[in-house]
Amino acid sequence: MKRLRLLLLFVLSLLPLQAQEPVAPVTDWLATVDEASQQIVLSWRPSADTQAMGYHICTGTPCLYYDTVFGRMDTTYICTDHLATERHTYCVHVFDSAYNASSLTPAFGNMVLSADVPRCDTMVTARWTPYIGMPGGVAAYRLLARLEPYDDEYTVRAVVDSTGPFEHSFAIAEGTIRVWLKVEASGYDRGAGVPPLVSTSNIVAVERRTADTAEHLDILSIEYDSIDMCNRLAIDVDTAFHASPYTLWRSVDGDPWDSLAVLSLGEVPLRYVDNRVTPRNLQHCYRLAVNDACGLNPRYSDSVCIVVPTPPAPAQAIPNIVVSGDPANGTFLPRLRGLMGDLYELYIYDRNGLLVYSTTDPTAGWTPADSNPQGVYAYSLRCRFNNRRIKIFTGSVLVIK
C-alpha cells in the first residue's frame, strides 16, 4: 500500500502546478558498480532547494517507478534487485514537502563488461557497453586488468575514447591462471578543483580454458642395480591420452629438477633405465609430468626417491718387485677390480725421470726389456672406477735381473 500511495503521489507530482515554484533539480548524477559488493550504486549531488524532501528514482523507458529516497541530503541508492551484469537506465528527480517534483535527469545507466579467452589460447578479449548519460560526456574508457598469480593490483591495458570501439584484446603469459577485468568511464575535467566523474563496470574474472589431460601417471617403483650402477624405474601412465608427451624429471639431493627424458608410450608399465646415477649415498628423486591437450598446465605425479649407496672400494694389488725372466713375476701389471675402462693411463719412468713405458690398456703390463737395467723405477697410474671416481696411484717398482 505504501508503494501504491507513493506511486500515486509521484504521478500527481508530474502534473503542472502553476502556483508552485519549480524544485531545484539533481546534478552530477552517476551509476557505478561497487567493487566489493558488485551491486549497482546510484549517486547524485543533493538538491540546492531547501524545500527538498527526497528523491524519486525511476528506471527504463518509459520512466517507470522504481523507489523513493527520503531525506534532502541522501545522495546514494544501492540497487539490490538489479544485477550488475545487466544493463539498466535510471532517472532521478527531487520532490518537496508538497510533492512538487523537479524535472527528471537525463537517463543514465551502468556499463556491462564481458570477456573471454578462447580454448587453448592466450589472447583475452574484453567487450563492454558504453556508459549512458555521463554529465558533460565521457572523455575516455580505461580497461584495467589484474593477472593471477602475477599482479597484486590492476594495471591499465587500454585507453579508448568515447567513440569506441568498446572492446580490446591483449595477450597474457602462459602461466596465467585467471584474469580480473574492469572498465572505468571518466567524464571531462570540470575545473576549479572538481574531479571528473568516474563510473566503474562490473568485475569479470576469466580463466584459461584448456583441454583434458591424462587421468593418471605414477612411478610404480625404483630399483638400484649395483652391477650396472643404474636406477631402473617402472612407470604407469594413461596410454589413452596422446596429446602431449610424458616427461621424466629428476632431482639429486634437493637440487633443482632437471628434465631427464621424454618417454615414448607403449605397453605399460613403461620401463626406464637411468644410467646417469652417482653412487655416493645421494638421494635420487623422480617425478613424471604431462601437459594437457593444449600443451599447457603441466600435471605432475608424486615424487618417488631412492638413496643410491656408495659402492665398496675396489680391490687392488700393485706389485713392487719385478724379476726379469720369471714367468710369474716378470711383468708389472696392477690388478684392479671395478674399473670403468674408459680411463686408464699407466706411465713408467727410470731414475732419471725418462719415460720408458706407457699404456692405456688395463690388460697390458710392462715387461722390462734387455735395455732396461736393474734398479728402481717409478710409476704413475690414473684410472676411473665404476662409481665414476678417478684415482691416481703412484709408487716404485724394483726390477731384478
C-alpha positions in Angstrom: 0.0 0.0 0.0 2.9 2.3 0.8 4.4 1.8 -2.6 1.0 2.4 -4.3 0.5 5.6 -2.3 3.9 6.9 -3.2 3.4 6.0 -6.9 0.2 8.0 -6.9 1.9 10.9 -5.3 4.7 10.5 -7.8 2.3 10.7 -10.8 0.5 13.7 -9.3 3.7 15.4 -8.8 4.3 15.3 -12.5 1.2 17.4 -13.2 1.8 21.1 -13.8 1.1 23.3 -10.8 1.2 26.9 -11.9 1.2 28.3 -8.3 4.3 26.5 -7.2 7.9 27.5 -7.7 9.9 24.7 -9.5 12.1 22.5 -7.3 15.8 22.7 -8.0 16.8 19.5 -9.9 19.5 16.9 -9.2 23.0 17.5 -10.7 26.1 15.2 -11.1 24.1 12.0 -11.3 26.1 8.7 -11.7 25.6 5.0 -11.9 28.6 2.8 -11.0 29.3 -0.7 -9.6 30.6 -1.1 -6.1 33.8 -3.2 -6.3 33.3 -5.1 -3.0 29.6 -6.0 -3.3 29.3 -5.9 -7.2 26.0 -4.0 -6.9 24.8 -1.0 -8.9 25.1 2.2 -6.9 23.4 5.4 -7.9 24.6 8.7 -6.6 24.0 12.4 -7.2 24.7 15.8 -5.8 22.0 16.9 -3.3 19.4 19.4 -4.4 20.2 23.0 -3.5 16.5 23.5 -2.8 15.9 24.0 1.0 12.3 22.7 0.5 13.5 19.4 -1.0 12.2 16.4 0.9 13.6 13.4 -1.1 14.2 11.8 -4.4 12.3 9.6 -6.8 14.2 7.0 -8.9 12.6 5.5 -11.9 14.0 3.1 -14.4 13.5 2.0 -18.0 11.9 3.7 -21.0 9.3 5.0 -20.4 10.4 6.0 -16.9 8.7 3.6 -14.5 8.5 3.9 -10.8 11.5 2.2 -9.0 12.0 3.6 -5.5 12.0 6.7 -3.3 14.8 8.1 -1.2 13.7 10.3 1.7 16.0 13.0 3.0 17.3 16.0 1.2 20.9 15.1 2.0 20.6 11.4 1.0 22.7 11.1 -2.2 23.2 7.4 -2.9 21.0 4.4 -3.5 22.0 0.7 -3.8 20.0 -1.2 -6.4 19.9 -4.5 -4.6 17.5 -6.1 -7.0 19.3 -5.2 -10.2 22.2 -7.3 -11.5 25.4 -5.5 -12.3 25.8 -7.9 -15.3 22.6 -6.5 -16.9 22.2 -3.0 -18.4 19.8 -0.6 -16.6 18.9 3.0 -17.1 17.7 5.4 -14.4 16.3 8.9 -14.0 16.1 10.9 -10.7 14.0 14.0 -9.7 13.5 15.9 -6.5 10.2 16.4 -4.7 9.4 18.8 -1.9 7.0 18.6 1.0 4.0 19.2 -1.2 5.2 16.5 -3.6 6.0 19.1 -6.3 8.7 17.5 -8.5 11.7 18.8 -10.3 12.5 17.9 -13.9 13.9 14.4 -14.4 17.6 13.9 -15.1 18.5 12.6 -18.5 18.6 8.8 -18.5 21.9 7.4 -17.2 23.0 3.8 -16.7 25.7 1.3 -15.9 28.3 -0.3 -18.1 28.3 -4.1 -18.5 31.6 -5.8 -19.2 32.2 -9.3 -20.6 35.4 -11.1 -21.5 36.6 -14.4 -23.0 39.7 -16.5 -23.5 39.4 -18.9 -26.4 40.2 -22.5 -25.7 43.9 -23.2 -25.8 44.6 -19.5 -26.4 46.5 -16.8 -24.6 44.5 -13.8 -26.0 41.9 -12.2 -23.8 39.1 -10.2 -25.5 37.1 -7.7 -23.3 33.8 -6.0 -24.5 31.7 -3.5 -22.7 28.6 -1.4 -23.3 29.2 2.3 -23.3 28.2 4.4 -20.4 24.9 6.2 -20.7 24.2 9.8 -19.7 27.6 11.0 -18.2 27.1 14.7 -17.4 29.2 16.6 -19.9 30.0 13.4 -21.8 32.6 10.5 -21.5 36.1 11.6 -22.0 37.7 8.1 -22.1 37.3 4.5 -21.1 40.1 2.6 -19.3 40.3 -1.1 -19.4 42.1 -2.4 -16.3 43.4 -6.0 -15.7 45.0 -8.0 -13.0 46.7 -11.2 -13.9 46.7 -14.0 -11.3 49.2 -15.0 -10.0 51.5 -12.2 -11.3 49.8 -9.0 -10.3 48.7 -7.6 -6.9 46.9 -4.6 -8.4 45.1 -3.6 -11.6 47.0 -2.0 -14.4 45.7 -0.2 -17.4 45.6 -2.4 -20.5 43.9 0.1 -22.9 42.5 3.6 -23.1 39.6 4.0 -25.5 37.9 7.3 -26.4 34.2 7.9 -26.3 33.6 6.8 -29.9 34.8 3.3 -29.3 35.2 0.5 -30.4 34.2 -0.7 -26.9 36.5 -3.8 -26.9 40.1 -4.7 -26.6 42.3 -7.8 -27.0 45.6 -8.5 -25.3 47.9 -11.5 -24.8 48.6 -13.0 -21.4 51.6 -15.0 -20.1 51.4 -18.8 -20.5 51.4 -19.3 -16.7 48.4 -17.0 -16.1 45.6 -18.8 -14.2 42.9 -16.2 -14.0 42.4 -12.6 -15.4 40.4 -10.0 -13.5 39.0 -7.1 -15.6 37.0 -3.9 -15.1 36.3 -0.7 -17.1 36.3 2.8 -15.9 34.4 5.6 -17.7 35.8 9.1 -16.9 34.0 12.3 -17.6 35.7 15.5 -18.6 37.6 17.6 -16.1 35.2 20.1 -14.6 37.8 22.5 -13.4 38.0 24.5 -10.2 39.5 21.5 -8.4 36.3 19.4 -9.0 37.4 15.9 -10.0 35.8 14.3 -13.0 33.0 11.8 -12.5 34.1 8.1 -12.8 31.9 5.1 -13.3 33.2 1.5 -12.9 31.7 -1.5 -14.6 31.2 -4.9 -13.1 34.3 -7.0 -12.5 34.8 -10.1 -14.7 37.1 -13.0 -13.9 38.1 -15.3 -16.8 40.1 -18.4 -16.6 42.4 -20.1 -19.1 40.3 -22.7 -20.9 42.3 -25.7 -21.6 41.6 -29.3 -22.6 41.6 -32.8 -21.0 44.8 -34.3 -19.7 46.0 -37.8 -18.7 43.8 -39.4 -16.0 46.8 -40.9 -14.1 50.6 -41.0 -14.1 52.5 -42.8 -11.4 56.1 -44.0 -10.7 55.4 -47.5 -9.5 58.9 -48.5 -8.3 62.7 -47.7 -8.4 65.4 -50.2 -8.0 69.1 -49.6 -7.9 71.2 -52.0 -9.9 74.6 -52.3 -8.2 76.1 -54.3 -11.0 75.3 -51.9 -13.9 75.2 -48.9 -11.5 71.9 -47.6 -12.7 68.3 -46.9 -11.5 65.6 -49.0 -13.1 62.1 -47.4 -13.0 58.7 -48.8 -13.6 56.1 -46.2 -14.7 52.3 -46.3 -15.2 50.7 -43.8 -17.5 47.3 -43.2 -19.2 48.1 -44.6 -22.7 44.7 -43.4 -23.9 46.0 -39.8 -23.7 48.3 -39.0 -26.6 48.0 -35.2 -26.8 51.3 -34.4 -25.1 54.5 -36.4 -24.3 55.3 -37.6 -20.8 58.4 -36.0 -19.4 60.5 -37.6 -16.6 62.2 -35.2 -14.2 65.0 -35.9 -11.7 66.4 -34.1 -8.7 69.6 -35.2 -6.9 69.9 -34.3 -3.2 67.4 -31.4 -3.4 68.9 -29.8 -6.5 66.5 -28.2 -9.0 64.5 -30.5 -11.1 66.1 -31.4 -14.5 64.3 -32.9 -17.5 65.7 -36.4 -17.8 63.8 -38.0 -20.7 60.7 -37.8 -22.9 59.0 -41.2 -22.7 57.6 -43.0 -25.7 54.2 -44.5 -25.0 54.0 -48.3 -25.2 53.0 -51.2 -23.1 52.6 -50.3 -19.5 54.2 -50.3 -17.1 56.8 -48.3 -19.0 60.5 -49.1 -18.2 63.2 -46.5 -18.0 66.9 -47.0 -17.0 68.7 -44.0 -15.6 72.4 -44.6 -16.3 73.4 -41.2 -15.1 73.5 -42.3 -11.5 76.1 -41.1 -9.0 76.6 -43.7 -6.3 77.6 -41.9 -3.1 74.7 -42.1 -0.6 72.9 -39.5 -2.7 69.1 -39.3 -2.9 67.8 -39.5 -6.4 64.1 -38.3 -6.8 61.9 -38.7 -9.8 58.6 -37.4 -10.9 56.5 -37.6 -14.1 54.8 -34.7 -15.9 52.4 -34.3 -18.8 50.7 -31.2 -20.2 47.0 -31.0 -21.2 45.8 -31.3 -24.8 46.6 -27.6 -25.2 50.2 -28.1 -24.3 49.6 -26.1 -21.1 49.1 -26.6 -17.4 51.5 -29.4 -16.6 50.3 -32.1 -14.2 52.9 -33.9 -12.0 53.0 -37.3 -10.4 54.0 -37.8 -6.8 57.8 -37.8 -6.3 59.5 -41.1 -5.6 63.0 -41.2 -4.2 65.8 -43.7 -3.7 69.2 -43.4 -1.9 72.0 -44.8 -4.0 74.7 -46.3 -1.8 78.4 -45.7 -2.0 79.9 -48.9 -3.6 82.7 -50.7 -1.7 86.3 -49.7 -2.5 87.7 -51.7 -5.4 90.1 -54.5 -4.6 93.6 -53.6 -5.7 97.0 -55.2 -5.9 100.1 -53.4 -7.3 103.3 -55.3 -7.3 106.5 -53.5 -6.3 109.1 -56.2 -7.4 109.6 -57.5 -11.0 112.0 -60.4 -11.5 113.3 -60.4 -15.1 112.8 -63.8 -16.8 110.3 -65.0 -14.1 107.2 -66.2 -15.9 105.0 -65.4 -12.9 106.6 -62.2 -11.7 108.4 -60.9 -14.7 105.7 -58.3 -15.7 104.5 -55.2 -13.8 100.6 -55.3 -14.1 98.4 -53.7 -11.4 95.4 -55.9 -10.5 92.4 -53.6 -10.1 88.7 -54.5 -9.8 85.8 -52.3 -10.7 87.5 -50.4 -13.5 85.1 -48.5 -15.7 87.5 -48.9 -18.7 87.1 -45.5 -20.3 90.1 -44.0 -18.4 93.4 -45.9 -17.8 96.8 -44.3 -18.1 100.0 -46.1 -16.9 103.4 -44.5 -17.1 106.9 -46.0 -16.1 109.9 -43.7 -15.5 113.5 -44.6 -14.9 115.6 -43.0 -12.1 116.5 -40.1 -14.4 112.8 -39.3 -15.0 112.7 -40.5 -18.5 109.5 -42.3 -19.7 110.3 -45.9 -20.5 106.8 -47.3 -20.9 103.1 -46.2 -21.2 99.8 -47.8 -22.0 96.0 -47.1 -21.9 95.1 -50.8 -21.9 94.3 -52.2 -18.4 95.2 -55.7 -19.6 98.7 -54.7 -20.8 101.6 -54.8 -18.3 105.2 -53.7 -18.5 107.9 -56.4 -19.1 111.3 -54.8 -18.7 113.4 -55.0 -21.9 117.0 -56.0 -22.0 117.8 -52.3 -22.4 116.1 -51.6 -19.1 118.8 -52.1 -16.4 118.2 -53.5 -13.0 117.1 -50.9 -10.4 114.2 -48.8 -9.1 111.6 -47.4 -11.5 108.7 -45.0 -10.7 105.1 -45.5 -11.9 102.0 -43.3 -12.2 98.6 -44.8 -12.8 95.4 -42.8 -13.4 92.1 -44.6 -13.8 88.3 -44.4 -13.4 86.2 -46.9 -11.4 82.6 -47.9 -11.8 81.5 -45.4 -9.2 82.8 -42.8 -11.6 85.6 -41.8 -9.2 89.0 -41.1 -10.7 92.0 -42.3 -8.7 95.7 -41.8 -9.1 98.3 -44.3 -7.8 102.0 -43.6 -7.6 104.9 -45.6 -6.3 108.1 -47.5 -7.2 108.9 -50.9 -8.6 112.2 -52.8 -8.2 113.5 -54.6 -11.3 115.8 -57.6 -10.5 117.8 -59.3 -13.2 
